[in-house]
Structure formats: C-alpha cells, structure tokens
Amino acid sequence: MILKKTENICASCDEICQYINDEVKNGDTVRLSIGRVYIPGKVVTNNDGVIQIKIDSEMIKGLTTIDVEKLKEHLIEVEHECEDGICVLEATDDD
C-alpha cells in the first residue's frame, strides 16, 4: 500500500473556492464537509467551481452538482485527493 503525501492548510472560504476552481480536476476525489453534510465522490466535471460529483456511498449513489461558491459560507473542510497527494483545506473565518 502506497501512502500519499498529505498537506493540511487553513484557508478562508474564498481561498478554498479559488483552490477548487484552479486545482480540482476531472477524476480527482473530493470529500466536502458543508454544514452538517459530508459529500464524498469522484469529480466528473469542474466548471468554474461548479463541480459535478459521482457519489458511491452506502446510503447515497448517483451524480450531484454543487456550486461551491454559493455554499462557501457553510464550508467546513475540503479534502482533495489527486495523483500527487491529498490536500486538506480547513475553512477559517473570513474576518
């Protein structure tokens, strides 16, 4: 088993939205914590921060589209897994 390098970053919600827009690619895995909702899945498309995710969990299966910018005030954490490693972005207050 190969362990991927993990990087933990504290960032504002605006910075997290920018990161998603710039860095999250089709085929990457994301795990979003938005409010009390945890959304894990593979990215199908990323269109300027509006991401379509294929969810394949025990309770929920299928495609969902999430406009991260519209939900940014509720962001708690984003875990982004790609070939290079895992980046965990923890939301901080924008103030």
Contacts in CASP RR format, 6 or more apart in sequence:
PFRMAT RR
TARGET T0000
AUTHOR 0000-0000-0000
METHOD contacts of the structure
MODEL  1
MILKKTENICASCDEICQYINDEVKNGDTVRLSIGRVYIPGKVVTNNDGV
IQIKIDSEMIKGLTTIDVEKLKEHLIEVEHECEDGICVLEATDDD
4 81 0 8 1.000
4 84 0 8 1.000
4 85 0 8 1.000
4 86 0 8 1.000
5 84 0 8 1.000
5 85 0 8 1.000
5 86 0 8 1.000
6 85 0 8 1.000
6 86 0 8 1.000
6 87 0 8 1.000
6 88 0 8 1.000
7 85 0 8 1.000
7 86 0 8 1.000
7 87 0 8 1.000
7 88 0 8 1.000
8 88 0 8 1.000
8 90 0 8 1.000
9 87 0 8 1.000
9 88 0 8 1.000
9 89 0 8 1.000
9 90 0 8 1.000
10 89 0 8 1.000
10 90 0 8 1.000
10 92 0 8 1.000
11 19 0 8 1.000
11 89 0 8 1.000
11 90 0 8 1.000
11 91 0 8 1.000
11 92 0 8 1.000
12 91 0 8 1.000
12 92 0 8 1.000
12 93 0 8 1.000
12 94 0 8 1.000
13 72 0 8 1.000
13 73 0 8 1.000
13 75 0 8 1.000
13 91 0 8 1.000
13 94 0 8 1.000
14 72 0 8 1.000
14 94 0 8 1.000
15 89 0 8 1.000
16 68 0 8 1.000
16 72 0 8 1.000
16 75 0 8 1.000
16 78 0 8 1.000
16 89 0 8 1.000
16 91 0 8 1.000
17 49 0 8 1.000
17 68 0 8 1.000
17 69 0 8 1.000
17 72 0 8 1.000
19 78 0 8 1.000
19 80 0 8 1.000
19 87 0 8 1.000
19 89 0 8 1.000
20 30 0 8 1.000
20 46 0 8 1.000
20 49 0 8 1.000
20 51 0 8 1.000
20 68 0 8 1.000
20 78 0 8 1.000
20 80 0 8 1.000
21 46 0 8 1.000
21 48 0 8 1.000
21 49 0 8 1.000
23 80 0 8 1.000
23 82 0 8 1.000
23 87 0 8 1.000
24 30 0 8 1.000
24 43 0 8 1.000
24 46 0 8 1.000
24 49 0 8 1.000
24 51 0 8 1.000
24 80 0 8 1.000
25 43 0 8 1.000
25 46 0 8 1.000
25 82 0 8 1.000
26 43 0 8 1.000
26 44 0 8 1.000
26 45 0 8 1.000
26 46 0 8 1.000
27 42 0 8 1.000
27 43 0 8 1.000
27 44 0 8 1.000
28 42 0 8 1.000
28 43 0 8 1.000
28 80 0 8 1.000
28 81 0 8 1.000
28 82 0 8 1.000
29 40 0 8 1.000
29 41 0 8 1.000
29 42 0 8 1.000
29 43 0 8 1.000
29 80 0 8 1.000
29 81 0 8 1.000
29 82 0 8 1.000
30 39 0 8 1.000
30 40 0 8 1.000
30 41 0 8 1.000
30 43 0 8 1.000
30 51 0 8 1.000
30 53 0 8 1.000
30 78 0 8 1.000
30 79 0 8 1.000
30 80 0 8 1.000
30 81 0 8 1.000
31 38 0 8 1.000
31 39 0 8 1.000
31 40 0 8 1.000
31 41 0 8 1.000
31 77 0 8 1.000
31 78 0 8 1.000
31 79 0 8 1.000
31 81 0 8 1.000
32 38 0 8 1.000
32 39 0 8 1.000
32 40 0 8 1.000
32 66 0 8 1.000
32 68 0 8 1.000
32 75 0 8 1.000
32 77 0 8 1.000
32 78 0 8 1.000
32 79 0 8 1.000
33 39 0 8 1.000
33 75 0 8 1.000
33 76 0 8 1.000
33 77 0 8 1.000
33 78 0 8 1.000
34 66 0 8 1.000
34 71 0 8 1.000
34 74 0 8 1.000
34 75 0 8 1.000
34 76 0 8 1.000
35 74 0 8 1.000
35 75 0 8 1.000
35 76 0 8 1.000
39 53 0 8 1.000
39 55 0 8 1.000
39 64 0 8 1.000
39 66 0 8 1.000
40 55 0 8 1.000
40 57 0 8 1.000
41 53 0 8 1.000
41 54 0 8 1.000
41 55 0 8 1.000
41 56 0 8 1.000
41 57 0 8 1.000
42 53 0 8 1.000
42 54 0 8 1.000
42 56 0 8 1.000
43 51 0 8 1.000
43 52 0 8 1.000
43 53 0 8 1.000
44 52 0 8 1.000
44 53 0 8 1.000
44 54 0 8 1.000
44 63 0 8 1.000
45 51 0 8 1.000
45 52 0 8 1.000
46 52 0 8 1.000
49 67 0 8 1.000
49 68 0 8 1.000
49 69 0 8 1.000
50 65 0 8 1.000
50 66 0 8 1.000
50 67 0 8 1.000
50 68 0 8 1.000
50 69 0 8 1.000
51 65 0 8 1.000
51 66 0 8 1.000
51 68 0 8 1.000
52 63 0 8 1.000
52 64 0 8 1.000
52 65 0 8 1.000
52 66 0 8 1.000
53 63 0 8 1.000
53 64 0 8 1.000
53 65 0 8 1.000
53 66 0 8 1.000
54 62 0 8 1.000
54 63 0 8 1.000
55 61 0 8 1.000
55 62 0 8 1.000
55 63 0 8 1.000
55 64 0 8 1.000
56 62 0 8 1.000
68 75 0 8 1.000
75 91 0 8 1.000
76 90 0 8 1.000
76 91 0 8 1.000
77 88 0 8 1.000
77 89 0 8 1.000
77 90 0 8 1.000
77 91 0 8 1.000
78 88 0 8 1.000
78 89 0 8 1.000
78 91 0 8 1.000
79 86 0 8 1.000
79 87 0 8 1.000
79 88 0 8 1.000
79 89 0 8 1.000
80 86 0 8 1.000
80 87 0 8 1.000
80 88 0 8 1.000
80 89 0 8 1.000
END
